[in-house]
Amino acid sequence: MGLDLYTRHNELPLFKHYASSIDANYYNHVQVALNHLGEQVRFRIPRLKHLDLILQRDAWVVVDRVLNDFPIIGWTLFETEHRENLHEPVNCEVRTWHASADLIHDRTLEAMEMLLGEELAENLPEDSSVVPFKSKN
């Protein structure tokens, strides 16, 4: 049986939502992690008691595990359909379910980057490398 994906962020009323963008490095790193670690990755966020970050292809959601995984803040609706440049920010929507959610926005993304780096370092084969382009000569 497969892992049930988290969906409560689509079921509960929002506090607010707004258009935003996410740094390309964050977006690309999450996509690499999902390719190697599975369709859903969950981390505890350091120094933010009771909060976990759930990463999926279509949403990144911070949840309060003490409150039955109630969503706090999330990034969703990533605009990648005609994405041609891997270095440009990705437009998205930020959704919040808590009045103070914006206070953890930046800290969550910084923690995500650190945690993904550690997890990928532990789970990628040591012999993985970049394949060089062949020369025309």
PyMOL commands that set and color helices and strands:
alter all, ss='L'
color gray80, all
select helices_A, chain A and resi 8-10+24-37+65-67+101-123
alter helices_A, ss='H'
color red, helices_A
select strands_A, chain A and resi 16-22+41-44+51-55+59-64+70-76+90-96
alter strands_A, ss='S'
color yellow, strands_A
deselect
rebuild
show_as cartoon
